[in-house]
Amino acid sequence: MGLLSLKARSAVLALRDRTFGASIQVLTLVTSPNGAGGQSSSWSVAATLRGRVRHARPMDFLQVRGGQQLPVGAWFVSLPVEADVSSANRLRVGGKLFTILGSDGGRTDALVQTLVCVSAEGT
């Protein structure tokens, strides 16, 4: 077992699920023949999950551009820990598309996994 009893873990998971109000689509890149001897790629919905999305504070993530450190528009997306998501996937929340930079998944006794994402618009 872990730090929580099974009863306590069930209660915490139920609370987690009630706070996950956003519908989040997990997208996977699918490649298929294009009929001209090449391949065509598109993003396909692999799963739809409930989760939570919040914008990171402006100075949480910095990127060097032109020799200057500038804030990156990062987002935190919380999903159930059992969700099978990696940086090979993209996420769609409403009309917004996100690229996954990383995850804190794989922690012992985790109840959620938090993904760090950036907007994929225009890519």
Beta strands, then each sheet from edge to edge (+ up, - down):
strand 1: 22-33
strand 2: 39-55
strand 3: 62-65
strand 4: 68-71
strand 5: 74-80
strand 6: 90-93
strand 7: 96-103
strand 8: 112-119
sheet 1: 1+ 2- 5+ 8- 7+ 6- 1+
sheet 2: 3+ 4-
end
